[in-house]
Amino acid sequence: LFAAMIPLRKWWVGCATLDVVDDPELLQTMARSGCRGLLMGFESLARDNVKASRKAFNHPHQYKAVVDALHRHGITLQGCFVFGLDHDTPERQRSSKSSAPGRRARRPALSDGQAATHCRHPEHSTDRI
């Protein structure tokens, strides 16, 4: 599919697991096909939280290599982390600020996991806003 997209000269973004960087040929073809960004669920910087999240294929000690591989191919990253998992502590949360991969985040977006209060979906009553 990615090879077939190359002649279209379109930019696109998508979602992928971190192990996409384990296949250099695939990553290069994605970039050539127009991939300009990926959303990836890192989940946590702590191995015990990653395992509890059933993301055993994520390895926190390799996160920087994942970011570097994407950037070498001109692919930006929206990395998603979850704070407040079962194995998190206040100290672990404080230390995560200095050990996040890349640490060049332009604009961290934080969410408490709750639905947006400005949601206008018909099923949501306005008395919740």
C-alpha positions as CSV (number, residue, x, y, z in Angstrom):
1,L,0.0,0.0,0.0
2,F,2.7,2.5,1.0
3,A,4.7,1.9,-2.2
4,A,1.5,2.4,-4.3
5,M,1.0,5.8,-2.5
6,I,4.4,7.2,-3.4
7,P,3.4,8.5,-6.9
8,L,0.3,10.3,-5.4
9,R,2.6,12.7,-3.6
10,K,0.2,13.2,-0.7
11,W,1.0,13.8,2.9
12,W,-0.7,11.7,5.5
13,V,-0.6,10.9,9.3
14,G,-1.6,7.8,11.1
15,C,-1.2,5.6,14.1
16,A,1.4,2.8,14.6
17,T,3.0,0.7,17.3
18,L,6.5,1.5,18.3
19,D,7.9,-1.6,16.6
20,V,7.3,-0.1,13.2
21,V,10.9,1.2,13.5
22,D,12.2,-2.3,13.8
23,D,11.7,-2.6,10.0
24,P,13.9,0.0,8.3
25,E,12.5,-0.8,4.9
26,L,8.9,-0.3,6.0
27,L,9.8,2.9,7.8
28,Q,11.6,4.3,4.7
29,T,8.7,3.3,2.5
30,M,6.2,5.0,4.8
31,A,8.2,8.2,4.7
32,R,8.5,8.1,0.9
33,S,4.7,7.5,0.7
34,G,4.1,10.8,2.4
35,C,3.9,9.9,6.1
36,R,4.5,13.1,8.0
37,G,3.4,12.1,11.5
38,L,2.4,9.2,13.7
39,L,0.6,8.9,16.9
40,M,2.1,6.2,19.1
41,G,1.1,4.9,22.6
42,F,4.3,4.8,24.7
43,E,2.0,4.5,27.7
44,S,4.7,4.9,30.5
45,L,8.4,5.3,31.2
46,A,8.1,2.5,33.7
47,R,8.5,-1.1,32.5
48,D,6.0,-2.4,35.1
49,N,3.3,0.0,33.9
50,V,4.0,-0.9,30.3
51,K,3.6,-4.6,31.1
52,A,0.4,-3.9,33.0
53,S,-0.9,-2.0,30.0
54,R,-0.4,-5.1,27.9
55,K,2.1,-3.3,25.7
56,A,5.0,-5.8,26.4
57,F,6.4,-4.9,23.0
58,N,7.2,-1.4,24.3
59,H,10.6,-1.1,25.9
60,P,11.1,2.2,27.7
61,H,14.9,2.0,27.3
62,Q,14.4,2.1,23.5
63,Y,12.0,5.0,23.4
64,K,14.7,7.5,22.4
65,A,15.8,5.2,19.5
66,V,12.2,5.1,18.3
67,V,12.0,8.9,18.3
68,D,15.3,9.3,16.6
69,A,14.4,6.8,13.9
70,L,11.2,8.6,13.1
71,H,12.9,12.0,13.0
72,R,15.6,10.7,10.7
73,H,12.8,9.8,8.2
74,G,11.1,13.2,8.6
75,I,8.2,11.8,10.6
76,T,6.9,13.8,13.5
77,L,5.5,12.0,16.6
78,Q,2.6,12.5,18.9
79,G,3.7,10.3,21.8
80,C,1.0,9.3,24.2
81,F,1.7,8.7,27.9
82,V,-0.6,7.7,30.7
83,F,0.1,9.1,34.2
84,G,-1.6,7.6,37.3
85,L,-1.2,3.9,36.4
86,D,-1.1,1.4,39.2
87,H,2.7,1.4,39.5
88,D,3.1,5.2,39.4
89,T,4.2,7.1,42.4
90,P,4.5,10.9,42.9
91,E,8.3,10.6,42.6
92,R,8.1,8.6,39.4
93,Q,5.8,11.2,37.9
94,R,8.1,14.1,38.8
95,S,11.1,12.2,37.4
96,S,9.3,11.5,34.1
97,K,9.6,15.2,33.1
98,S,13.4,14.8,32.8
99,S,13.5,11.3,31.2
100,A,10.9,11.5,28.5
101,P,12.2,10.5,25.1
102,G,13.4,13.4,22.9
103,R,12.4,15.9,25.6
104,R,11.9,18.4,22.8
105,A,8.2,18.4,23.0
106,R,6.9,21.6,21.6
107,R,3.5,21.5,23.3
108,P,2.6,18.8,25.7
109,A,-1.1,18.2,25.7
110,L,-2.4,16.9,29.0
111,S,-5.7,15.1,29.5
112,D,-7.3,13.6,32.6
113,G,-9.1,11.0,30.5
114,Q,-12.4,12.7,31.0
115,A,-14.6,13.7,28.1
116,A,-14.2,17.3,27.1
117,T,-16.6,19.6,28.9
118,H,-17.3,21.5,25.7
119,C,-18.7,18.5,23.9
120,R,-21.8,19.2,21.9
121,H,-22.8,15.7,21.0
122,P,-26.6,15.3,21.1
123,E,-26.4,12.5,23.6
124,H,-24.7,14.7,26.1
125,S,-27.1,16.9,28.1
126,T,-26.1,20.5,28.6
127,D,-26.6,20.3,32.4
128,R,-23.2,18.4,32.5
129,I,-21.4,21.3,31.0
